[in-house]
């Protein structure tokens, strides 16, 4: 069995090498991971078996315990366990040891994540030079950041976690912007997309659409007191041609989120905003989750609630289910809820992932009835970290360790008519942070050129 220790690498016993069948098993397991096997079920199974709390990173002892159980398994789940454990080890080793134990609190896990590699070279204690590809990249980015700062005299904050929202895509040319003071916040909103296959912008939302699955990768909405006003709108329905046997035509951007004008409401009934969803999910847990998003805007501290919604598709089962309709039926649905506060701070993204499998949904409904847990509390079982969601969805909702140059307030006022033809409007103001050009989104080739220029000097 491999031993796990903080800040060190495990090696096979002296004179022994990994057997071919072990390497085959590991390769097969990794392929399963990248084919998006049932990641959440496997991780949940491990945590339940080993008594691991999901609020924080697995400790070294918990990783060792999980691996010990995995190595005793003989069935195919051994490979899946190994994949999950491997990625948890990578997460654990990515933390800065000097920052303390990230398992101390849920907030620590997010604010310290990816801040600095744990392993440092001991050959140069004076500079504490990091090594490894990502460490070199960080060092080059930091050097370039200092050079840029000296040139333009701009303000550069310490590293933050940038939460991507497609603001330019949503606001377009209608928005105005003004520079504002920079506030301290572990999270900052930055103007980026989680991915981008075919960006479509509507009155109510903006999305990335995947033509191969006929589903949106993600749909983004911004909710506030003005966009959630319940003006009169005429009824609208999905086209009958979108009927899918055995499934509801589930909204991604909820119709109830966009009643401020008729056009915004109608936009939610476009084919692209629909995804095949089990009826019990659509009319139960999912409806409650949509209500949770709207209800957050009633909290005094919150200015805007930014919401991502989308499906998660398994590459193998998707092919089988593509015969059901022109749209591939998702395995899961997710929501990412980002709270932007009036004081300029941004809260840690709240992520939910819920299965679209009828038998699992029925089991969950039965469980809730037996325990008589309020829906708000019951939804907590579907929470996951943004990092886990990124791993399973293939999307990128955050940029880790970003240097911020300045903040701006971007403002837009949308206009339209309600169902009676009366003029309506909704204003949205968003504080967006502008990263330094040298942040970690700088292309590798640019960093390489800069590194070469330093050597030439």
C-alpha positions in Angstrom: 0.0 0.0 0.0 1.2 3.5 -0.7 1.9 5.6 2.3 0.6 9.2 2.4 2.6 11.9 4.2 2.4 15.7 4.2 4.8 17.3 1.8 6.4 14.1 0.6 6.0 11.7 -2.3 5.4 7.9 -1.8 7.5 5.4 -3.6 7.3 1.6 -4.1 9.3 -0.6 -1.9 13.0 -0.9 -2.8 13.7 -3.2 -5.7 10.0 -3.4 -6.6 8.2 -1.8 -9.5 4.5 -1.4 -10.2 3.1 -4.6 -11.8 1.7 -4.2 -15.3 -1.8 -5.1 -14.2 -1.7 -2.3 -11.6 -0.7 0.2 -14.3 -3.5 -1.2 -16.5 -6.0 -0.7 -13.7 -4.8 2.9 -13.0 -5.0 3.8 -16.7 -8.5 2.3 -17.0 -9.5 4.2 -13.9 -8.2 7.5 -15.2 -10.1 6.9 -18.4 -13.2 6.4 -16.4 -12.6 9.7 -14.7 -12.2 11.6 -17.9 -15.3 10.0 -19.3 -17.1 11.5 -16.3 -18.1 8.4 -14.4 -20.5 8.8 -11.5 -18.0 11.0 -9.7 -20.3 12.4 -7.0 -21.8 9.0 -6.1 -18.3 7.5 -5.8 -17.0 10.4 -3.7 -20.1 10.3 -1.5 -19.6 6.5 -1.0 -16.0 7.0 0.1 -16.9 9.8 2.5 -19.8 7.8 4.0 -17.6 4.6 4.3 -14.7 6.5 5.9 -16.8 9.0 7.9 -15.2 11.9 6.1 -16.9 15.3 6.4 -17.6 17.1 3.1 -17.2 20.6 4.5 -13.4 20.5 4.2 -10.6 18.9 2.4 -9.8 15.4 3.3 -7.0 15.2 5.9 -3.9 13.1 5.3 -5.2 10.4 7.7 -8.6 10.3 5.9 -6.8 9.9 2.5 -4.7 7.1 4.0 -7.8 5.4 5.4 -9.7 5.7 2.1 -6.7 4.3 0.2 -6.4 1.3 2.6 -10.0 0.4 2.0 -9.7 0.9 -1.8 -6.6 -1.4 -2.0 -8.6 -4.2 -0.3 -11.4 -4.0 -3.0 -11.5 -6.5 -5.8 -14.4 -5.1 -7.8 -14.3 -2.4 -10.6 -15.1 0.4 -8.1 -11.5 0.1 -6.9 -10.3 2.1 -9.9 -13.0 4.7 -9.3 -12.0 5.1 -5.7 -8.4 5.4 -6.7 -9.2 8.3 -9.1 -11.2 10.2 -6.5 -8.5 9.7 -3.9 -5.7 10.7 -6.3 -7.5 14.0 -7.1 -8.1 14.7 -3.4 -4.4 14.1 -2.7 -3.6 16.7 -5.5 -6.0 19.2 -3.9 -4.4 18.6 -0.5 -0.9 19.1 -1.8 -1.8 22.3 -3.6 -2.3 24.2 -0.4 0.4 26.3 1.2 1.5 24.6 4.4 2.4 27.9 6.0 -1.3 29.0 5.6 -2.3 26.4 8.2 -4.6 23.4 8.0 -7.3 24.1 5.4 -9.6 21.7 7.2 -10.0 24.2 10.0 -13.1 25.7 8.4 -15.0 25.7 5.1 -14.0 29.3 4.4 -10.3 28.3 4.6 -10.6 25.7 1.9 -11.8 28.3 -0.6 -9.8 31.3 0.3 -6.5 29.5 0.5 -7.0 27.1 -2.3 -4.3 27.3 -5.0 -2.7 30.2 -3.3 0.8 28.6 -3.3 2.2 25.1 -3.7 3.1 23.4 -0.4 6.4 22.0 -1.6 9.3 24.5 -1.6 13.0 24.1 -2.6 15.3 24.0 0.4 18.3 24.8 -1.7 17.6 28.5 -1.6 16.0 29.3 1.7 16.7 33.0 1.2 14.3 33.4 -1.7 12.2 30.3 -0.9 12.0 29.7 -4.6 9.1 27.4 -5.6 9.6 24.7 -8.2 7.4 22.9 -10.6 5.6 24.1 -13.7 2.8 25.9 -11.9 5.1 27.5 -9.4 7.3 28.8 -12.3 4.2 30.2 -13.9 3.2 32.0 -10.7 6.7 33.4 -10.2 6.8 34.8 -13.8 3.3 36.2 -13.4 4.2 37.9 -10.1 7.4 39.4 -11.6 5.4 40.7 -14.6 2.8 42.1 -12.3 5.4 44.1 -10.4 6.8 45.5 -13.6 3.3 46.5 -14.9 2.5 48.1 -11.5 5.6 50.2 -11.7 4.8 51.4 -15.2 1.2 52.5 -14.7 1.1 53.2 -11.0 -2.1 51.3 -10.7 -3.4 49.6 -7.6 -2.8 45.9 -7.4 -4.4 43.8 -4.7 -3.2 40.6 -3.1 -4.3 37.4 -4.8 -8.0 36.7 -4.8 -10.3 34.1 -6.3 -11.9 35.4 -9.5 -15.5 34.3 -10.1 -16.3 34.4 -13.8 -19.5 36.0 -15.0 -20.1 36.8 -18.7 -20.9 40.4 -18.1 -19.8 41.9 -21.4 -21.8 39.2 -23.2 -24.9 40.0 -21.2 -24.6 43.8 -21.0 -23.3 44.3 -24.5 -22.7 47.9 -25.6 -25.6 49.3 -23.6 -23.6 49.4 -20.4 -21.9 52.3 -18.8 -18.9 52.0 -16.5 -17.2 54.1 -13.9 -14.1 53.3 -11.8 -14.6 52.9 -8.1 -12.7 52.2 -5.0 -11.3 48.7 -4.4 -12.7 46.7 -1.5 -11.2 43.7 0.3 -12.9 40.5 -0.6 -11.6 36.9 -0.9 -13.7 36.6 -4.1 -14.1 39.0 -6.9 -16.3 39.0 -10.0 -14.4 39.1 -13.3 -15.7 39.4 -16.8 -15.1 36.0 -18.2 -17.1 33.0 -19.5 -16.8 29.5 -18.0 -16.6 28.2 -21.5 -17.8 29.3 -24.9 -19.1 27.0 -27.7 -21.8 29.2 -29.2 -22.7 32.2 -27.0 -26.4 33.3 -27.3 -27.6 36.4 -25.6 -31.3 36.9 -24.8 -33.2 39.6 -22.9 -33.4 37.3 -19.8 -30.1 35.4 -19.9 -26.9 34.5 -21.8 -25.8 31.0 -22.6 -23.2 28.8 -24.1 -24.9 26.3 -26.4 -23.6 22.9 -27.4 -24.9 21.8 -30.8 -23.7 18.3 -30.4 -26.0 17.6 -27.4 -28.6 20.2 -28.3 -28.2 21.4 -24.7 -26.8 24.6 -23.1 -23.5 24.1 -21.3 -24.5 26.9 -19.0 -27.1 29.6 -18.7 -26.3 32.7 -16.8 -28.8 35.1 -15.1 -28.5 38.1 -12.8 -31.3 38.6 -10.3 -32.1 41.7 -8.3 -35.2 43.5 -7.0 -35.9 45.1 -10.4 -35.5 42.0 -12.5 -37.7 40.0 -10.1 -40.6 42.4 -10.2 -43.8 40.5 -11.0 -45.3 42.6 -13.7 -48.2 41.3 -15.7 -47.2 38.9 -18.5 -49.3 36.8 -20.9 -49.0 33.0 -20.6 -46.3 31.4 -22.8 -45.6 27.7 -23.3 -42.9 25.5 -24.9 -43.8 24.3 -28.4 -45.5 20.9 -28.6 -42.7 19.7 -30.9 -40.5 19.8 -27.8 -42.4 17.1 -26.0 -40.1 14.4 -24.8 -41.7 11.1 -23.6 -41.0 10.5 -19.9 -39.5 13.9 -19.2 -40.6 17.5 -18.5 -39.3 20.3 -20.6 -37.3 21.8 -17.8 -36.3 25.5 -17.8 -32.7 26.3 -17.2 -33.3 30.0 -16.7 -36.6 29.9 -14.8 -39.6 31.7 -16.2 -40.5 33.1 -12.8 -37.2 34.9 -12.6 -38.1 37.1 -15.6 -41.5 38.6 -15.2 -40.4 42.2 -15.4 -41.3 42.4 -19.1 -43.0 40.1 -21.6 -40.0 39.7 -23.9 -37.7 38.5 -21.0 -40.4 36.1 -19.9 -40.9 34.7 -23.4 -37.2 34.2 -23.8 -37.2 31.5 -21.2 -39.4 29.3 -23.4 -36.9 29.0 -26.3 -35.8 25.5 -27.2 -32.2 26.2 -26.2 -33.3 27.1 -22.6 -35.1 23.7 -22.2 -33.5 20.5 -21.1 -35.1 17.0 -20.5 -35.8 16.8 -16.8 -37.5 14.1 -14.7 -41.0 15.4 -13.7 -40.5 14.7 -10.0 -37.3 16.6 -10.0 -38.7 19.5 -12.1 -41.8 19.9 -9.9 -40.1 19.2 -6.6 -36.5 19.7 -5.7 -35.6 21.8 -8.7 -38.6 24.1 -8.2 -37.5 24.6 -4.5 -33.9 25.4 -5.6 -35.2 28.0 -8.1 -37.2 29.6 -5.2 -34.1 29.6 -3.1 -32.3 31.7 -5.7 -35.1 34.2 -5.8 -35.5 34.3 -2.0 -31.8 35.3 -1.5 -32.4 38.7 -3.0 -34.6 39.5 0.1 -31.5 39.4 2.3 -30.6 43.1 3.1 -26.8 42.7 2.4 -27.3 41.3 -1.2 -27.3 43.6 -4.3 -27.3 40.9 -7.0 -27.6 37.1 -7.2 -25.7 35.7 -10.1 -26.9 32.2 -11.2 -25.5 29.6 -13.5 -27.6 26.6 -14.4 -26.8 23.7 -16.7 -26.8 19.9 -17.3 -24.0 17.4 -16.7 -23.9 14.7 -19.4 -22.2 11.3 -19.2 -20.4 10.6 -22.4 -21.5 6.9 -22.6 -25.1 7.0 -21.4 -25.7 10.2 -23.4 -25.2 8.3 -26.6 -27.8 5.7 -25.6 -30.3 8.3 -24.5 -29.8 10.5 -27.5 -32.4 8.3 -29.3 -35.1 9.6 -26.8 -35.1 13.0 -28.4 -33.1 15.5 -30.4 -31.7 16.7 -27.0 -29.4 14.4 -25.0 -31.0 13.6 -21.6 -28.7 14.9 -18.8 -27.4 12.7 -15.9 -27.4 15.7 -13.5 -28.4 19.3 -13.3 -26.3 21.9 -11.4 -26.7 25.5 -10.1 -24.0 27.9 -9.1 -25.3 30.8 -6.9 -23.0 33.8 -6.4 -24.0 36.5 -4.0 -22.8 40.0 -4.7 -23.2 42.3 -1.7 -23.9 46.0 -1.4 -20.6 46.5 0.4 -18.7 45.3 -2.7 -17.8 41.9 -1.4 -18.6 38.6 -3.1 -19.5 35.5 -1.2 -18.1 32.0 -1.9 -20.1 30.4 -4.8 -22.8 27.9 -3.6 -23.0 24.9 -5.9 -25.7 22.2 -6.1 -25.7 19.1 -8.2 -28.9 16.9 -8.3 -29.3 13.6 -10.2 -31.8 13.4 -13.0 -32.3 9.6 -12.4 -35.9 8.8 -11.5 -35.2 6.0 -9.1 -32.7 8.2 -7.1 -35.2 11.1 -7.0 -37.9 8.8 -5.7 -35.5 7.5 -3.0 -34.7 11.0 -2.0 -38.4 12.0 -1.8 -39.0 9.0 0.3 -36.1 9.9 2.6 -37.3 13.4 3.1 -40.8 12.2 4.0 -39.4 9.7 6.5 -37.2 12.3 8.2 -39.6 15.2 7.8 -36.7 17.6 7.1 -37.7 21.1 5.8 -36.9 21.5 2.1 -34.4 24.2 2.7 -32.4 21.9 5.0 -32.9 18.9 2.7 -31.3 20.7 -0.2 -28.0 20.9 1.7 -27.3 17.3 0.8 -26.9 18.3 -2.8 -24.2 21.0 -2.1 -20.7 20.5 -3.5 -17.6 22.6 -3.9 -17.0 24.7 -7.0 -13.8 22.7 -7.6 -15.7 19.4 -7.6 -18.3 20.9 -10.0 -15.5 22.0 -12.3 -13.9 18.6 -12.2 -17.1 16.7 -13.2 -18.6 19.3 -15.6 -15.4 20.3 -17.5 -16.3 24.0 -17.0 -14.2 26.7 -15.3 -16.2 29.0 -13.0 -13.2 30.4 -11.1 -9.7 31.8 -11.7 -7.4 31.0 -8.8 -4.9 33.4 -7.4 -5.8 36.5 -9.5 -4.1 39.9 -9.0 -6.7 42.7 -9.3 -5.8 46.0 -11.0 -9.0 48.0 -10.3 -12.8 47.7 -9.7 -15.5 49.2 -11.9 -19.3 49.7 -11.5 -21.0 48.6 -14.7 -24.6 49.7 -15.1 -27.3 48.9 -17.7 -31.0 49.6 -17.9 -33.1 47.3 -20.0 -36.4 48.4 -21.3 -39.5 46.5 -22.6 -43.2 46.1 -22.3 -45.4 44.0 -20.1 -48.3 41.9 -21.3 -50.6 44.9 -21.5 -48.1 46.9 -23.6 -47.1 49.2 -20.8 -43.4 50.3 -20.7 -41.2 48.6 -18.1 -37.5 48.8 -17.2 -35.0 47.0 -15.0 -31.6 48.4 -13.9 -28.7 46.3 -13.0 -25.4 47.5 -11.4 -22.5 45.1 -11.0 -19.1 45.7 -9.4 -16.6 44.0 -11.7 -12.9 43.6 -11.0 -10.3 44.0 -13.7 -7.4 41.5 -13.3 -3.8 42.5 -13.9 -2.6 41.6 -17.4 -0.1 39.4 -15.6 -2.7 37.3 -13.8 -2.8 33.5 -14.2 -4.9 33.8 -17.4 -1.8 35.2 -19.2 -1.0 32.8 -22.1 1.9 30.4 -21.5 3.7 31.8 -24.6 3.6 35.3 -23.3 5.1 34.2 -20.0 7.8 32.3 -21.9 8.6 35.4 -23.9 8.8 37.5 -20.7 11.0 34.9 -19.0 13.3 34.9 -22.0 13.6 38.7 -21.8 14.6 38.5 -18.2 17.4 36.1 -19.0 18.6 38.4 -21.8 18.9 41.3 -19.4 
